[in-house]
Amino acid sequence: MISGITKQIGGKSETFRMTTRAMMAIEDHFGKGLIDVMQGLEKGFRVTDLALLISECANDGAGGEITRATEIMDEIGVTAAGELLGEVAEAAFPDAKGQQAKNVKRAVRQK
């Protein structure tokens, strides 16, 4: 099973996982492969895109409402949301040795 990341957010334990379902939904939304989506974050991102990625990985990878993703982002901040997404990507692709996760974190910090 793909590893997940569990965080305490607003007093509630939330698990995020980049399941195959989440990856497929992300690819469908952006119209390109997952690696291209994640690499694209380095070049720039919209907060809407970050919220979408968080929502697709929410609920242990089952996905969630975009409104909940925005609440999570309001609670932890955009930078921490980017770092969370990086951790989730790293957990899903441990063989990448954190390179993609570091790139996502760096992209969010630069904004």
C-alpha positions as CSV (number, residue, x, y, z in Angstrom):
1,M,0.0,0.0,0.0
2,I,1.2,3.5,-0.8
3,S,2.3,5.3,2.4
4,G,0.4,8.2,3.7
5,I,1.0,11.2,5.8
6,T,-1.1,11.9,8.9
7,K,-1.2,15.4,10.4
8,Q,-3.1,17.1,13.2
9,I,-5.1,19.9,11.6
10,G,-7.5,21.9,13.6
11,G,-7.6,19.4,16.3
12,K,-8.4,16.6,13.9
13,S,-6.2,13.8,12.6
14,E,-6.1,13.8,8.8
15,T,-4.4,11.4,6.5
16,F,-3.3,12.3,3.0
17,R,-2.2,9.6,0.5
18,M,-1.5,9.8,-3.2
19,T,-3.4,6.7,-4.2
20,T,-3.8,5.6,-7.8
21,R,-7.3,7.1,-7.7
22,A,-5.8,10.5,-6.6
23,M,-3.1,10.3,-9.3
24,M,-5.6,9.6,-12.0
25,A,-7.9,12.4,-10.9
26,I,-4.9,14.9,-10.8
27,E,-3.9,13.8,-14.3
28,D,-7.4,14.2,-15.6
29,H,-7.8,17.6,-14.1
30,F,-4.5,19.0,-15.5
31,G,-4.6,17.0,-18.8
32,K,-1.0,15.7,-18.4
33,G,1.0,13.1,-16.5
34,L,1.6,13.3,-12.8
35,I,5.3,13.9,-13.1
36,D,4.6,16.8,-15.5
37,V,2.1,18.2,-13.0
38,M,4.5,18.0,-10.1
39,Q,7.4,19.5,-12.1
40,G,5.1,22.3,-13.2
41,L,4.8,23.4,-9.6
42,E,8.4,24.5,-9.8
43,K,7.6,26.9,-12.6
44,G,4.7,28.4,-10.8
45,F,1.4,27.4,-9.4
46,R,-2.0,28.8,-8.6
47,V,-3.4,28.4,-5.1
48,T,-6.4,26.7,-6.7
49,D,-4.1,24.1,-8.1
50,L,-2.5,23.4,-4.7
51,A,-6.0,23.1,-3.1
52,L,-7.0,20.7,-5.8
53,L,-4.0,18.5,-5.2
54,I,-4.6,18.5,-1.4
55,S,-8.3,17.7,-1.9
56,E,-7.5,14.7,-4.2
57,C,-5.0,13.3,-1.6
58,A,-7.3,13.9,1.4
59,N,-9.3,11.3,3.3
60,D,-6.6,8.7,3.1
61,G,-6.4,9.1,-0.7
62,A,-10.2,8.8,-1.3
63,G,-10.4,12.5,-2.1
64,G,-12.4,15.2,-0.5
65,E,-14.2,18.4,-1.1
66,I,-12.3,21.4,-2.4
67,T,-13.8,23.5,0.4
68,R,-12.2,21.2,3.0
69,A,-8.9,21.6,1.2
70,T,-9.1,25.4,1.4
71,E,-10.0,25.1,5.1
72,I,-6.9,23.0,5.6
73,M,-4.8,25.5,3.7
74,D,-6.2,28.3,5.8
75,E,-5.4,26.4,9.0
76,I,-1.8,25.5,8.1
77,G,-0.9,28.1,5.5
78,V,0.1,27.8,1.9
79,T,3.8,27.0,2.6
80,A,2.9,24.2,4.9
81,A,0.3,22.9,2.4
82,G,3.1,22.8,-0.2
83,E,5.3,21.0,2.2
84,L,2.5,18.5,3.1
85,L,2.0,17.8,-0.6
86,G,5.8,17.2,-0.9
87,E,5.7,14.8,1.9
88,V,2.7,13.0,0.4
89,A,4.5,12.7,-3.0
90,E,7.7,11.5,-1.2
91,A,5.6,8.8,0.6
92,A,4.0,7.7,-2.7
93,F,7.4,7.6,-4.5
94,P,10.0,6.6,-2.0
95,D,12.4,5.5,-4.7
96,A,12.6,9.0,-6.0
97,K,14.7,9.7,-2.8
98,G,12.7,12.9,-2.0
99,Q,13.8,14.8,-5.1
100,Q,10.2,15.5,-6.3
101,A,9.1,16.3,-2.7
102,K,12.0,18.8,-2.3
103,N,11.1,20.4,-5.6
104,V,7.4,20.9,-4.6
105,K,8.4,22.3,-1.2
106,R,10.9,24.7,-2.9
107,A,8.4,25.8,-5.4
108,V,5.8,26.8,-2.8
109,R,8.4,28.6,-0.6
110,Q,9.4,30.7,-3.6
111,K,5.9,32.2,-4.0
